[in-house]
Amino acid sequence: MKTFLVVGAGLFGATFAHEAAIRGNNVIVIDRRSAIAGNIYTYKKCGVQVHKYGAHIFHTSDKHIWDYVNSFANFNRFTNSPIAKFYDETFNMPFNMNTFNQMWNVITPAEAKNKIAEQRLEMNGKKSENLEEQAISLVGRDIYEKLIKGYTEKQWGQKATELPAFIIRRLPVRFTYDNNYFDDDYQGIPIGGYTQIIEKMLDDKNIEVKTNTDFFDKKGEYLQRFSKIVFTGMIDQFFDYQLGELAYRSLKFETETLDIDNFQGNAVVNYTDAETPYTRIIEHKHFEFGKGDKGKTVITREYPMDWHRGDEPYYPINNSQNNSMYKQYHELAKTVPNVIFGGRLGQYRYYNMDQTIMAALKLVKKEFGE
């Protein structure tokens, strides 16, 4: 039997802690925030679950992962079908026949394909040198200008002509009237929110949870005290940024309660023009099919921001420079064999929720030889 220190009470850390505990090991989980569940934290307000750190829709094609997460909560049948607003125009997402009908008044797939092919000729076989050229080469000028350019520039804080082409190697285009954003076999949101999942994962006599506890306040003591540490924070911060600072994008959330039943009629509305400072508005009651208190609704505006030390890191900027630096940190991590780096920040990659659980279970298999 071992005693593990798990740094971070998000989905990765909680999954590992749960699996270690049910194998008879002792686990201490610490988190610098005042609540568990990391970025999937939800809380009840006006009769619905509010996603504090942005919309989280669980989706996967892996039945094992779907069954695993359903062992901690019952899921509803929510289907992600976001709407895009470009000034006074509204479009369905992802790009599908509804989108093309709204944009060009075409009706058949053949008409839509011809329109896209016609607009792609602008690139005339030229190699795409940046994101703008890559987008036009894939879907043409109209879709790029109205649905990609402004949103992407806000998201990344750079002009599309300055962003690398690889960010959008492909764009999902469907020639059917289907607004389901994800292609996965399984999709939904836990009835009663995500926090309960983490609570159930950590509800074990072998697990001790400490919130408002910053690893870096006692880093030296922890490294000496524990023979095994699972660290889900920023890998560059762990090493005091000695090889340089990895880049991230941050987010600011503004949540507001409104005295109306229905603000926007959809769970997620993206704002794809350049002037609107936020990228999307979430109306939380629509994750639960309009349930909640009558005459009340809760909305959240999401603002992308530059990241600086002390800010919350949300999206790693996986360009060649940062990926190269991460590889150096990954090599440096081998010098501290009692520390395992995991999760979105520890492995410097963007994980969907199902991928987070997969990665944690992979670590469990490696650690316990199963």
SULBELPE-V705247 format. One record per helix or strand. SS is the DSSP state (helix for helix, strand for strand). FROM is the first residue (numbers start at 1). LEN is the number of residues. If there is no record, write none. Layout:
[[SS	FROM	LEN] [SS	FROM	LEN]]
This chain:
[[strand	3	5] [helix	11	12] [strand	26	5] [helix	38	3] [strand	42	4] [strand	48	4] [strand	58	3] [helix	63	8] [strand	75	1] [strand	83	4] [strand	89	4] [strand	95	1] [helix	97	8] [helix	109	15] [helix	131	9] [helix	141	16] [helix	160	3] [helix	165	4] [strand	173	1] [strand	186	3] [strand	190	1] [helix	195	7] [strand	207	4] [helix	215	3] [helix	219	7] [strand	228	4] [helix	235	4] [strand	248	11] [strand	268	4] [strand	280	4] [helix	284	5] [strand	297	10] [strand	315	2] [helix	320	14] [strand	339	3] [helix	343	4] [helix	353	16]]
